[in-house]
Amino acid sequence: MVEKSSNETLIGVNVIFPELQTGTITNEYGFYSITLPAGIYKVIFSTLGFKNVTQSIELTENTKWNLELEESTEELDAIVISQDIEKVNIRNPQMSVNALSINTIKKMPVVLGETDIIKSILLLPGVTSAGEGASGFNVRGGAADQNLILLDEATLYNSSHLFGFFSVFNPDAIKDLKLYKGGIPARFGGRISSVLDIYQKDGNRNELKGTGGIGLVSSRALLEGPIVKQRGSFLVGGRSSYAHLFLPLFNNENIAYFYDLNTKLSYKLNNNNNLYLSGYFGRDVFEIADSFSNTFGNTTLNLRWNHLFSDKLFSNLSVIYSDYYYGLTLKFVEFDFDSGIRNMNLKYDLKHYVTDKLQLNYGVNAIYYKFIPGEIHPTSETSGINAQKLTDKYAVENATYLEAEIKITEKLTVQAGMRLSTFNRLGQNELYLYENDNPITFNNDLKIYQKAPAIDTISISTSNTIKSFAHLEPRISLGYELNEISSIKTSYQRMAQYIHLISNTSSPTPFDVYAPSGKYIKPQLSDQVAIGYFRNFKNYSLEIETFYKEVQNRLDYTDGADLIANNAIEQVLLSGEARAYGLEVLFRKNEGKLQGWIAYTLSKSEQKTPGRTPEEIGINNSNWYHSAWDKTHDISVTANYTWNAKWSFGANFIFQTGQPATFPNGQYQYNGIVVPTFEKRNSSRLQAFHHLDLSATLTPSKNQGRNWQGEWVFSIYNLYDRKNAASVSFRENTNIGKNEAVKLSIFGIIPAVTYNFKF
Amino acid sequence: MKLVKIITIFLAISLSSCEEVIDLDLNEANPKLVIDASINLEEDGSTFAFIKLTTTAPFFNTNIPFVADATVSITDENGIQYPFTHSENGIYLGNLIPQDSIDYTLNINYKNELYTATTHLETAVPIEFIEQRNDGGFTGKDIELKAYFTDPAGVPNFYFFEGLSSKGDSFDALKDTFFDGNLIFGYYLVEDIAPGDTVHFNLYGINETNYNFLFTLLLQTESPGGPFETQPASVRGNITNQTNPENFPLGYFRISEVYRFSYTVQ
């Protein structure tokens, strides 16, 4: 199933046979398959953003039916979603998932006019972040490292640029994205809270086209076209920020910029075989005067081969290389620090459309990891820093899964799957051994946790295993159709996560490293149940879901843990538990000139780290405390209004309970230093967070029929200039000798203009 | 680590962000005893031994209450007792010249509770010279001072570094994991420092527990509540309340060799 002018495959197209009251949906590669009795049928092909196609088809034998769909322009009669089409979605037991089209995302008003995928998913129910400018996102109370972020099936380790102000995704290169918050199918694993599955466009197979935009802070350009007409295509897109070039005007010699490059080659070998080669390269660069410079970013390269064994068996083989690099140079101390994580991933996924009542998905997955916690090089002979290499760590993560989607009765569909995942921590140099395998001791007199001294250091060859883990992860979802327009769904999932982001800040920073499970760190395990009610009205849809999640082995840190360049991280880690529960309501208008949604989430997310024995105090005295991203109420409203061919308007309104904070409850002086004493962790809150953003898009009428199309996007972020608290610091004002609470706000009212073009 | 502070300041400078002093109602915890017991052995062999006792106060108070009615003494492992008497403002003075390799125990009796801690002398090394750069810091225009010393090789060493001047103070806790045996420096950067100002550098020898204490303490003061905040923590020192362990004191008891260097900014 492809888009007419570019031959770009289409994901999520509904293929409906109204007379049989059945249908299917195209997969991530635009492929669909359905088994029906012979006969003549009416078939409707429909998806948001495209004109419906209704055809008559006579089925006498196995048939390949490829189709081209035409994009619908806004002013045409709104897409008529008939009851027949909605029937399929109502029945699909997949719940807790939000699919967003890139067109919807591009219409949302954003900070500095930069369309941002991560900021858009924050508008969905169940998704929040630790604060403005926090990097990463949090799904259903989960931590930022518990999201599996896939770009064309390659794992990304850092989803943001410039400490969270921008995401790493160039919206022009993206075709489709889906966020799974629960009911995660067995084909996904490795992270316990969510899966953000993003696909890049393949590239126009018919003609050379380009898109791009020039904005206040960054610009982007993308070129796509055929290599071999109708068969092969390429796509190259780049984006770079340049705001730092204005800093010298403010007497500031610092540099902060990012750039990324998206590339893709696709080639259709024949009707049964397709090849894709995708790549992504992104970097952030910071320099502070002459003293400090910092570079970090993701690189991915993957090769995929789609192969159709038969009309019913679709397969995809991916070979993926992924690299996250982090480098730091401190010129005033004269050393370089490099760290990263590299992996090679082999995946083989099969989709078997057995009958119209049974679809099977199965496959295998193997990832080889190399964790490079860091290498320190002195940069000059006179440097006072010694060269040091923190021990590299190696691991292999494997999985195999089988899932079945079975239509049990007319009204009841089940998606049941099982995933078996294993993790082998391989040998390394310098493995520290401790007495009783205990890297942390508790000093009962001082009531503090202390690092246990290593009693021995051993080296184990990488072809041996230090420790291995295996977990069965059952996944099950049920969908029960109450009537033609409504259904109830319920799901249960168990997920295992073997790598952990070591970070004790409220949101990830670039200094954070990933650590594999092993002798001293156990994998995180989560169990989540969810129940939901889904209903379609004429132009609206309503989804109400409630969930409950428990996590075991959530890592926590001893007080004052020094995580940077720590070769024995196990000496500062404690194992705790986490839980989250909530209610999510999503009310959407999908048709007409006014479209958008209202999302409301009521939730709680907390964790606790009890002592390992009754004498130990644990963290926060073994009490539950709110996680840094716990927001009791989270309301997001987004709307887009198409007035005519020339103008369309967008608006966002967000309201959230203030984020948790730990406030001082006293002060003292030691050695002339004023030190605060603190209350229980995260027991207070900052003020409520809210802002209203507007945008207006002008498409000049002289565009019609022209090759070069441009549009102007005017946006205002934070219209009423609310100084939302990104954080509150407590410190001494040395000028007046008094203590103060100082609120830091990052974004006041920010107008922006972006010019977007395509040709 | 200073790194986090650097990034926080950098972000504040380079964005349209703004800082605003706000009013907050904060809870008040029960007062706790704070013990600042630092016995410093000078280069010339003399010691100015004083112990300062204060209590915690509500966060926005401008003055810190001091303790005048405690009984303070230090006893060494041979049983010799050194009494300390209160002079003024919570400062207790005594006569004690610390010897190498002898354990000293601090005893404080306050409100019928006994607080104790035991430690011994930790050595330091001399500050050899100061290097001044006029193009340092984040703007590239600040005066930056580095106080150089040579770390003894092959032994784990920990230091408390101070740079004090009328324009501002800078503190750092250092461990020699990355610079063992090398010529290394303590870093001093205060915005308003100008030629003619005098900066007093002090390098104290400390042990690992003291290093952890100071590291955690400085974290509380550098960016508590900032965007890259680490979780604020109650900083536990090495002093325990023998009578009522739950009512633990704040502060630390240390005995250090100290080397000082005064420098006038060029």
HADDOCK unambig.tbl for C-alpha pairs under 7 A between the chains (distance, minus, plus):
assign (segid A and resid 252 and name CA) (segid B and resid 139 and name CA) 5.91 0.50 0.50
assign (segid A and resid 253 and name CA) (segid B and resid 139 and name CA) 6.32 0.50 0.50
assign (segid A and resid 288 and name CA) (segid B and resid 138 and name CA) 5.64 0.50 0.50
assign (segid A and resid 289 and name CA) (segid B and resid 138 and name CA) 5.61 0.50 0.50
assign (segid A and resid 289 and name CA) (segid B and resid 139 and name CA) 6.03 0.50 0.50
assign (segid A and resid 289 and name CA) (segid B and resid 140 and name CA) 5.24 0.50 0.50
assign (segid A and resid 290 and name CA) (segid B and resid 140 and name CA) 6.82 0.50 0.50
assign (segid A and resid 384 and name CA) (segid B and resid 179 and name CA) 5.77 0.50 0.50
assign (segid A and resid 384 and name CA) (segid B and resid 182 and name CA) 5.36 0.50 0.50
assign (segid A and resid 384 and name CA) (segid B and resid 183 and name CA) 5.39 0.50 0.50
assign (segid A and resid 384 and name CA) (segid B and resid 184 and name CA) 4.82 0.50 0.50
assign (segid A and resid 385 and name CA) (segid B and resid 178 and name CA) 5.60 0.50 0.50
assign (segid A and resid 385 and name CA) (segid B and resid 179 and name CA) 4.63 0.50 0.50
assign (segid A and resid 386 and name CA) (segid B and resid 178 and name CA) 5.54 0.50 0.50
assign (segid A and resid 386 and name CA) (segid B and resid 179 and name CA) 5.34 0.50 0.50
assign (segid A and resid 445 and name CA) (segid B and resid 240 and name CA) 6.79 0.50 0.50
assign (segid A and resid 446 and name CA) (segid B and resid 236 and name CA) 6.91 0.50 0.50
assign (segid A and resid 446 and name CA) (segid B and resid 238 and name CA) 6.34 0.50 0.50
assign (segid A and resid 446 and name CA) (segid B and resid 240 and name CA) 6.37 0.50 0.50
assign (segid A and resid 504 and name CA) (segid B and resid 230 and name CA) 5.58 0.50 0.50
assign (segid A and resid 504 and name CA) (segid B and resid 231 and name CA) 6.91 0.50 0.50
assign (segid A and resid 505 and name CA) (segid B and resid 228 and name CA) 5.58 0.50 0.50
assign (segid A and resid 505 and name CA) (segid B and resid 229 and name CA) 5.40 0.50 0.50
assign (segid A and resid 505 and name CA) (segid B and resid 230 and name CA) 4.60 0.50 0.50
assign (segid A and resid 505 and name CA) (segid B and resid 231 and name CA) 6.80 0.50 0.50
assign (segid A and resid 506 and name CA) (segid B and resid 228 and name CA) 6.74 0.50 0.50
assign (segid A and resid 506 and name CA) (segid B and resid 229 and name CA) 6.60 0.50 0.50
assign (segid A and resid 559 and name CA) (segid B and resid 233 and name CA) 5.92 0.50 0.50
assign (segid A and resid 560 and name CA) (segid B and resid 216 and name CA) 4.60 0.50 0.50
assign (segid A and resid 662 and name CA) (segid B and resid 232 and name CA) 6.98 0.50 0.50
assign (segid A and resid 664 and name CA) (segid B and resid 59 and name CA) 6.80 0.50 0.50
assign (segid A and resid 665 and name CA) (segid B and resid 26 and name CA) 6.13 0.50 0.50
assign (segid A and resid 665 and name CA) (segid B and resid 27 and name CA) 5.13 0.50 0.50
assign (segid A and resid 665 and name CA) (segid B and resid 28 and name CA) 4.83 0.50 0.50
assign (segid A and resid 665 and name CA) (segid B and resid 29 and name CA) 5.47 0.50 0.50
assign (segid A and resid 665 and name CA) (segid B and resid 58 and name CA) 6.55 0.50 0.50
assign (segid A and resid 665 and name CA) (segid B and resid 59 and name CA) 6.25 0.50 0.50
assign (segid A and resid 666 and name CA) (segid B and resid 28 and name CA) 6.00 0.50 0.50
assign (segid A and resid 666 and name CA) (segid B and resid 29 and name CA) 6.24 0.50 0.50
assign (segid A and resid 666 and name CA) (segid B and resid 56 and name CA) 6.17 0.50 0.50
assign (segid A and resid 666 and name CA) (segid B and resid 57 and name CA) 5.33 0.50 0.50
assign (segid A and resid 666 and name CA) (segid B and resid 58 and name CA) 4.36 0.50 0.50
assign (segid A and resid 666 and name CA) (segid B and resid 59 and name CA) 4.30 0.50 0.50
assign (segid A and resid 667 and name CA) (segid B and resid 56 and name CA) 5.37 0.50 0.50
assign (segid A and resid 667 and name CA) (segid B and resid 57 and name CA) 5.42 0.50 0.50
assign (segid A and resid 667 and name CA) (segid B and resid 58 and name CA) 6.16 0.50 0.50
assign (segid A and resid 667 and name CA) (segid B and resid 59 and name CA) 5.02 0.50 0.50
assign (segid A and resid 668 and name CA) (segid B and resid 55 and name CA) 6.72 0.50 0.50
assign (segid A and resid 668 and name CA) (segid B and resid 56 and name CA) 4.70 0.50 0.50
assign (segid A and resid 668 and name CA) (segid B and resid 57 and name CA) 6.43 0.50 0.50
assign (segid A and resid 668 and name CA) (segid B and resid 64 and name CA) 7.00 0.50 0.50
assign (segid A and resid 670 and name CA) (segid B and resid 36 and name CA) 5.95 0.50 0.50
assign (segid A and resid 670 and name CA) (segid B and resid 251 and name CA) 6.53 0.50 0.50
assign (segid A and resid 671 and name CA) (segid B and resid 36 and name CA) 6.76 0.50 0.50
assign (segid A and resid 675 and name CA) (segid B and resid 220 and name CA) 6.71 0.50 0.50
assign (segid A and resid 675 and name CA) (segid B and resid 221 and name CA) 5.91 0.50 0.50
assign (segid A and resid 676 and name CA) (segid B and resid 220 and name CA) 6.99 0.50 0.50
assign (segid A and resid 677 and name CA) (segid B and resid 234 and name CA) 6.21 0.50 0.50
assign (segid A and resid 678 and name CA) (segid B and resid 232 and name CA) 6.79 0.50 0.50
assign (segid A and resid 678 and name CA) (segid B and resid 233 and name CA) 6.74 0.50 0.50
assign (segid A and resid 678 and name CA) (segid B and resid 234 and name CA) 6.54 0.50 0.50
assign (segid A and resid 726 and name CA) (segid B and resid 227 and name CA) 6.79 0.50 0.50
assign (segid A and resid 727 and name CA) (segid B and resid 225 and name CA) 5.85 0.50 0.50
assign (segid A and resid 727 and name CA) (segid B and resid 226 and name CA) 5.45 0.50 0.50
assign (segid A and resid 727 and name CA) (segid B and resid 227 and name CA) 5.65 0.50 0.50
assign (segid A and resid 728 and name CA) (segid B and resid 225 and name CA) 5.14 0.50 0.50
assign (segid A and resid 728 and name CA) (segid B and resid 226 and name CA) 6.21 0.50 0.50
assign (segid A and resid 729 and name CA) (segid B and resid 223 and name CA) 6.70 0.50 0.50
assign (segid A and resid 729 and name CA) (segid B and resid 224 and name CA) 5.60 0.50 0.50
assign (segid A and resid 729 and name CA) (segid B and resid 225 and name CA) 4.45 0.50 0.50
assign (segid A and resid 729 and name CA) (segid B and resid 226 and name CA) 5.39 0.50 0.50
assign (segid A and resid 730 and name CA) (segid B and resid 224 and name CA) 6.33 0.50 0.50
assign (segid A and resid 730 and name CA) (segid B and resid 225 and name CA) 6.80 0.50 0.50
assign (segid A and resid 731 and name CA) (segid B and resid 221 and name CA) 6.85 0.50 0.50
assign (segid A and resid 738 and name CA) (segid B and resid 62 and name CA) 5.81 0.50 0.50
assign (segid A and resid 739 and name CA) (segid B and resid 59 and name CA) 6.87 0.50 0.50
assign (segid A and resid 739 and name CA) (segid B and resid 60 and name CA) 5.48 0.50 0.50
assign (segid A and resid 740 and name CA) (segid B and resid 21 and name CA) 6.63 0.50 0.50
assign (segid A and resid 741 and name CA) (segid B and resid 21 and name CA) 5.79 0.50 0.50
assign (segid A and resid 741 and name CA) (segid B and resid 22 and name CA) 5.79 0.50 0.50
assign (segid A and resid 742 and name CA) (segid B and resid 19 and name CA) 6.31 0.50 0.50
assign (segid A and resid 742 and name CA) (segid B and resid 20 and name CA) 5.50 0.50 0.50
assign (segid A and resid 742 and name CA) (segid B and resid 21 and name CA) 4.42 0.50 0.50
assign (segid A and resid 742 and name CA) (segid B and resid 22 and name CA) 5.99 0.50 0.50
assign (segid A and resid 743 and name CA) (segid B and resid 19 and name CA) 5.49 0.50 0.50
assign (segid A and resid 743 and name CA) (segid B and resid 20 and name CA) 5.20 0.50 0.50
assign (segid A and resid 743 and name CA) (segid B and resid 21 and name CA) 6.14 0.50 0.50
assign (segid A and resid 743 and name CA) (segid B and resid 22 and name CA) 6.55 0.50 0.50
assign (segid A and resid 744 and name CA) (segid B and resid 17 and name CA) 6.98 0.50 0.50
assign (segid A and resid 744 and name CA) (segid B and resid 18 and name CA) 5.89 0.50 0.50
assign (segid A and resid 744 and name CA) (segid B and resid 19 and name CA) 4.61 0.50 0.50
assign (segid A and resid 744 and name CA) (segid B and resid 20 and name CA) 6.66 0.50 0.50
assign (segid A and resid 745 and name CA) (segid B and resid 17 and name CA) 5.44 0.50 0.50
assign (segid A and resid 745 and name CA) (segid B and resid 18 and name CA) 5.42 0.50 0.50
assign (segid A and resid 745 and name CA) (segid B and resid 19 and name CA) 6.34 0.50 0.50
assign (segid A and resid 746 and name CA) (segid B and resid 16 and name CA) 6.43 0.50 0.50
assign (segid A and resid 746 and name CA) (segid B and resid 17 and name CA) 4.01 0.50 0.50
assign (segid A and resid 746 and name CA) (segid B and resid 18 and name CA) 6.46 0.50 0.50
assign (segid A and resid 747 and name CA) (segid B and resid 16 and name CA) 6.69 0.50 0.50
assign (segid A and resid 747 and name CA) (segid B and resid 17 and name CA) 6.09 0.50 0.50
